[in-house]
């Protein structure tokens, strides 16, 4: 058993070395048997969306490329737009702030009275006060805007 364990690695090494030696001694292929280089790519004259022969290789450059410094010009200066004078706006009338909601005292078919006795005419939630302002009724309170 011990000799078998020692023999297997030795045989494996011999096979590898013999195979490598045989491969190294193969004769080189003659130049005539090498495949010819791919043709230069050209478009099909009947259909410009296809190549005439595939596969193909790109054409060599006509002239060698040279490096050129990139120049980025500035945009021309834009003149400032003319300043148009604006007429001042007339003062706006003072808008009264809405009052705090007032508790409603009693209501009838024509409107409601608040706790101070002011009358609000209208039916439902939208009413008008004595000055014509719109008032909104919300439960037991009314607020005019």
Protein Blocks (a to p, Z undefined) as FASTA:
>chain_A
ZZmmmmmmmmmmmmmmmmmmmmmmpccddfklpccddddddddfklmkbcfbdcdddddd
fbdcdddddddddddddddddddddddddddddddddddddddfbdcfkbccdfkopace
dehjbdcdfkopacddehjaccdZZ
